[in-house]
Amino acid sequence: MTQPLTFQVSLPDPYEAAVEKTIAALKAEGFGVLTRIDVQATLKEKLDADFRPYVILGACNPPLAYKALQSDPLIGLLLPCNVTVEAADGGSLVSIVNPEAMLTVPPLDENGTVRQVAAEARVRLERVVAALKI
């Protein structure tokens, strides 16, 4: 069965409010934001290109990350979980990577502990999406 790459939710909130709302929802599920990449500012600085407000948040749940890294250090290539927030259609669009979808290649797809961690992360991230819809 093919896994969806992302979980998405459209919000009526303006961009900045959506970013803060997303960070709060992640925190409620045990995820901290380790990185925050302002894509709009980066593209303007590096390419002098205009782009809509768009941020990439690197979200990490330390207990889950630790458990997965203990089982297979290659999981570090897929951490942290990326979450994007972008201005869209008068509101905002939040996209959250599906951790299970990232585990479709060997050897990670064969590691039961890593699959278990990804499944738990997925449940938590789906709750983030549900909280954002409220």
Backbone as CSV, one residue per row, in Angstrom:
resi,resn,N_x,N_y,N_z,CA_x,CA_y,CA_z,C_x,C_y,C_z
1,MET,0.831,-1.176,0.000,0.000,0.000,0.000,0.882,1.247,0.000
2,THR,0.621,2.159,-0.893,1.400,3.379,-0.992,0.969,4.360,0.096
3,GLN,1.958,4.937,0.752,1.708,5.928,1.797,1.636,7.316,1.177
4,PRO,0.754,8.180,1.683,0.780,9.571,1.204,2.062,10.246,1.694
5,LEU,2.627,11.106,0.879,3.859,11.806,1.253,3.608,12.815,2.361
6,THR,2.451,13.477,2.324,2.194,14.532,3.300,0.776,14.456,3.848
7,PHE,0.620,15.153,4.958,-0.691,15.467,5.505,-0.809,16.980,5.335
8,GLN,-1.912,17.439,4.769,-2.063,18.867,4.508,-3.358,19.392,5.099
9,VAL,-3.307,20.659,5.472,-4.505,21.343,5.946,-4.430,22.798,5.502
10,SER,-5.518,23.270,4.936,-5.646,24.680,4.574,-6.261,25.408,5.754
11,LEU,-5.692,26.551,6.072,-6.171,27.349,7.194,-6.618,28.714,6.700
12,PRO,-7.639,29.280,7.320,-8.046,30.636,6.958,-7.103,31.683,7.556
13,ASP,-6.233,31.252,8.469,-5.331,32.158,9.181,-4.310,32.789,8.242
14,PRO,-3.947,34.060,8.510,-2.841,34.650,7.766,-1.550,33.884,8.075
15,TYR,-0.590,34.020,7.192,0.662,33.263,7.243,1.320,33.252,8.629
16,GLU,1.628,34.412,9.184,2.349,34.458,10.469,1.564,33.757,11.576
17,ALA,0.259,33.984,11.604,-0.576,33.319,12.607,-0.565,31.805,12.404
18,ALA,-0.580,31.366,11.152,-0.549,29.930,10.853,0.774,29.301,11.296
19,VAL,1.868,30.025,11.113,3.176,29.518,11.564,3.146,29.309,13.078
20,GLU,2.696,30.306,13.813,2.660,30.204,15.278,1.688,29.122,15.735
21,LYS,0.555,29.012,15.090,-0.434,27.981,15.418,0.145,26.585,15.167
22,THR,0.891,26.443,14.078,1.509,25.154,13.742,2.570,24.785,14.768
23,ILE,3.405,25.735,15.148,4.445,25.471,16.151,3.804,25.048,17.471
24,ALA,2.729,25.719,17.871,2.040,25.368,19.117,1.437,23.966,19.041
25,ALA,0.851,23.606,17.902,0.256,22.272,17.744,1.332,21.194,17.768
26,LEU,2.476,21.471,17.163,3.597,20.525,17.212,4.069,20.339,18.655
27,LYS,4.209,21.434,19.365,4.664,21.382,20.758,3.720,20.542,21.608
28,ALA,2.419,20.681,21.380,1.431,19.920,22.145,1.581,18.415,21.942
29,GLU,2.188,18.005,20.820,2.420,16.580,20.537,3.860,16.159,20.812
30,GLY,4.625,17.017,21.497,5.979,16.661,21.901,7.062,16.970,20.887
31,PHE,6.739,17.747,19.864,7.723,18.108,18.844,8.240,19.524,19.097
32,GLY,9.548,19.663,19.091,10.158,20.982,19.120,10.577,21.345,17.710
33,VAL,10.741,22.627,17.458,11.208,23.084,16.152,12.705,23.364,16.262
34,LEU,13.502,22.519,15.604,14.957,22.644,15.646,15.485,23.634,14.620
35,THR,14.807,23.704,13.484,15.247,24.603,12.418,14.050,25.353,11.873
36,ARG,14.322,26.541,11.393,13.277,27.365,10.768,13.928,28.063,9.582
37,ILE,13.559,27.625,8.381,14.138,28.171,7.157,13.100,29.066,6.494
38,ASP,13.407,30.346,6.407,12.540,31.306,5.743,12.883,31.258,4.251
39,VAL,12.123,30.477,3.506,12.399,30.264,2.087,12.261,31.565,1.310
40,GLN,11.247,32.348,1.612,11.038,33.616,0.917,12.274,34.512,1.058
41,ALA,12.769,34.687,2.280,13.928,35.545,2.512,15.189,34.968,1.876
42,THR,15.349,33.649,1.951,16.539,33.002,1.381,16.583,33.164,-0.127
43,LEU,15.455,32.950,-0.797,15.433,33.094,-2.255,15.662,34.543,-2.677
44,LYS,15.154,35.471,-1.876,15.375,36.888,-2.188,16.858,37.224,-2.034
45,GLU,17.456,36.758,-0.951,18.867,37.046,-0.681,19.794,36.375,-1.692
46,LYS,19.573,35.113,-1.993,20.497,34.334,-2.824,20.263,34.523,-4.322
47,LEU,19.009,34.712,-4.723,18.684,34.768,-6.153,18.017,36.069,-6.579
48,ASP,17.750,36.929,-5.623,16.958,38.130,-5.866,15.626,37.768,-6.522
49,ALA,15.061,36.630,-6.069,13.793,36.128,-6.601,12.680,36.377,-5.597
50,ASP,11.529,36.789,-6.091,10.363,36.977,-5.241,9.618,35.654,-5.117
51,PHE,9.194,35.371,-3.903,8.469,34.127,-3.626,7.480,34.414,-2.511
52,ARG,6.376,33.677,-2.474,5.367,33.869,-1.439,5.962,33.532,-0.063
53,PRO,5.358,34.029,1.018,5.811,33.630,2.348,5.748,32.106,2.491
54,TYR,6.865,31.528,2.903,6.994,30.066,2.938,8.109,29.739,3.928
55,VAL,7.808,28.896,4.885,8.801,28.499,5.877,8.856,26.976,5.953
56,ILE,10.068,26.460,6.180,10.267,25.036,6.441,10.663,24.914,7.908
57,LEU,9.852,24.191,8.670,10.136,23.944,10.081,10.670,22.530,10.236
58,GLY,11.789,22.395,10.884,12.349,21.082,11.175,11.884,20.636,12.552
59,ALA,10.882,19.761,12.597,10.266,19.343,13.856,10.861,18.028,14.339
60,CYS,11.101,17.964,15.649,11.695,16.760,16.222,11.036,16.422,17.548
61,ASN,10.713,15.156,17.713,10.248,14.631,18.995,11.441,13.874,19.569
62,PRO,12.149,14.446,20.545,13.402,13.841,21.019,13.312,12.374,21.447
63,PRO,12.303,11.954,22.229,12.264,10.536,22.598,12.125,9.606,21.384
64,LEU,11.295,10.000,20.423,11.133,9.167,19.230,12.411,9.167,18.395
65,ALA,13.027,10.325,18.229,14.269,10.410,17.453,15.365,9.570,18.103
66,TYR,15.482,9.639,19.413,16.511,8.887,20.131,16.319,7.380,19.948
67,LYS,15.066,6.950,20.095,14.772,5.516,19.930,15.126,5.045,18.517
68,ALA,14.745,5.829,17.519,15.034,5.455,16.131,16.537,5.474,15.852
69,LEU,17.235,6.490,16.339,18.684,6.592,16.113,19.436,5.453,16.789
70,GLN,18.963,5.014,17.944,19.592,3.871,18.610,19.442,2.609,17.776
71,SER,18.334,2.486,17.087,18.074,1.297,16.295,18.848,1.302,14.977
72,ASP,18.943,2.488,14.348,19.677,2.609,13.086,20.085,4.065,12.877
73,PRO,21.383,4.364,12.959,21.829,5.743,12.817,21.529,6.357,11.453
74,LEU,21.226,5.534,10.445,20.864,6.081,9.134,19.591,6.913,9.185
75,ILE,18.767,6.701,10.216,17.525,7.468,10.322,17.830,8.962,10.421
76,GLY,19.025,9.292,10.855,19.425,10.695,10.933,19.343,11.415,9.597
77,LEU,19.422,10.674,8.509,19.286,11.278,7.184,17.873,11.793,6.936
78,LEU,16.910,11.294,7.689,15.516,11.678,7.496,15.000,12.606,8.595
79,LEU,15.876,12.986,9.502,15.471,13.852,10.611,15.963,15.272,10.381
80,PRO,15.303,16.272,10.891,14.012,16.204,11.556,12.894,16.073,10.538
81,CYS,11.679,15.883,11.040,10.501,15.830,10.164,10.212,17.242,9.662
82,ASN,10.069,17.401,8.372,9.808,18.724,7.813,8.318,19.042,7.781
83,VAL,8.056,20.288,8.129,6.715,20.852,8.103,6.836,22.169,7.344
84,THR,5.973,22.387,6.370,6.003,23.670,5.664,4.713,24.432,5.944
85,VAL,4.869,25.736,5.996,3.723,26.633,6.107,3.921,27.668,5.018
86,GLU,2.886,27.878,4.215,2.992,28.848,3.132,1.710,29.645,2.995
87,ALA,1.875,30.873,2.530,0.712,31.702,2.234,0.031,31.116,1.002
88,ALA,-1.302,30.978,1.078,-2.033,30.368,-0.038,-3.491,30.807,-0.030
89,ASP,-3.953,31.319,-1.147,-5.372,31.633,-1.350,-6.002,32.432,-0.207
90,GLY,-5.342,33.497,0.221,-5.880,34.347,1.272,-5.739,33.771,2.661
91,GLY,-5.180,32.595,2.790,-4.951,31.942,4.079,-3.577,31.312,4.065
92,SER,-3.517,30.104,4.573,-2.233,29.392,4.647,-2.436,27.904,4.391
93,LEU,-1.384,27.272,3.932,-1.375,25.828,3.722,-0.251,25.239,4.558
94,VAL,-0.598,24.256,5.388,0.384,23.543,6.206,0.530,22.146,5.625
95,SER,1.775,21.745,5.377,2.078,20.395,4.884,3.055,19.754,5.860
96,ILE,2.754,18.526,6.252,3.595,17.791,7.201,3.991,16.476,6.556
97,VAL,5.278,16.191,6.556,5.757,14.955,5.939,5.220,13.750,6.717
98,ASN,4.889,12.700,6.002,4.450,11.449,6.600,5.698,10.612,6.893
99,PRO,6.036,10.404,8.175,7.263,9.664,8.491,7.275,8.244,7.927
100,GLU,6.110,7.624,7.815,6.071,6.267,7.268,6.395,6.262,5.779
101,ALA,6.039,7.302,5.069,6.330,7.367,3.637,7.830,7.460,3.373
102,MET,8.567,8.008,4.322,10.022,8.137,4.137,10.742,6.802,4.307
103,LEU,10.047,5.805,4.802,10.684,4.514,5.082,10.369,3.475,4.024
104,THR,10.437,3.857,2.781,10.097,2.926,1.714,11.312,2.295,1.055
105,VAL,12.514,2.579,1.569,13.732,2.021,0.977,14.509,1.218,2.022
106,PRO,15.137,0.119,1.588,15.966,-0.658,2.504,17.190,0.153,2.919
107,PRO,17.755,-0.052,4.044,17.373,-1.047,5.053,16.352,-0.545,6.059
108,LEU,16.026,0.738,6.022,15.134,1.294,7.045,13.750,0.668,7.013
109,ASP,13.268,0.310,5.836,11.923,-0.265,5.736,11.835,-1.643,6.376
110,GLU,12.988,-2.248,6.638,13.020,-3.590,7.218,13.245,-3.573,8.727
111,ASN,13.450,-2.397,9.309,13.752,-2.275,10.727,12.454,-2.066,11.504
112,GLY,12.076,-3.065,12.294,10.821,-3.015,13.028,10.742,-1.867,14.025
113,THR,11.841,-1.568,14.698,11.842,-0.467,15.660,11.637,0.860,14.952
114,VAL,12.324,1.059,13.849,12.188,2.303,13.087,10.762,2.424,12.547
115,ARG,10.210,1.330,12.063,8.821,1.364,11.574,7.841,1.711,12.699
116,GLN,8.098,1.164,13.898,7.248,1.457,15.053,7.330,2.941,15.423
117,VAL,8.530,3.491,15.434,8.713,4.909,15.749,8.012,5.768,14.694
118,ALA,8.165,5.407,13.434,7.524,6.170,12.360,6.002,6.122,12.491
119,ALA,5.477,4.969,12.878,4.025,4.853,13.058,3.548,5.741,14.202
120,GLU,4.306,5.773,15.295,3.921,6.641,16.417,4.037,8.115,16.028
121,ALA,5.098,8.454,15.308,5.256,9.840,14.848,4.103,10.221,13.930
122,ARG,3.707,9.300,13.066,2.592,9.579,12.155,1.320,9.893,12.931
123,VAL,1.012,9.094,13.928,-0.191,9.319,14.732,-0.133,10.702,15.376
124,ARG,1.014,11.054,15.919,1.155,12.364,16.568,1.003,13.499,15.554
125,LEU,1.607,13.331,14.377,1.525,14.382,13.366,0.118,14.491,12.779
126,GLU,-0.593,13.382,12.700,-1.992,13.455,12.278,-2.829,14.207,13.300
127,ARG,-2.474,14.064,14.595,-3.179,14.832,15.631,-2.858,16.316,15.516
128,VAL,-1.642,16.651,15.072,-1.297,18.044,14.820,-2.225,18.617,13.760
129,VAL,-2.386,17.876,12.661,-3.280,18.314,11.584,-4.708,18.480,12.109
130,ALA,-5.179,17.526,12.889,-6.527,17.611,13.457,-6.670,18.840,14.349
131,ALA,-5.651,19.136,15.140,-5.697,20.312,16.027,-5.717,21.604,15.218
132,LEU,-5.034,21.627,14.102,-5.002,22.826,13.272,-6.367,23.100,12.638
133,LYS,-7.155,22.061,12.427,-8.469,22.216,11.800,-9.496,22.831,12.735
134,ILE,-9.190,22.834,14.020,-10.150,23.345,15.013,-10.176,24.861,15.000
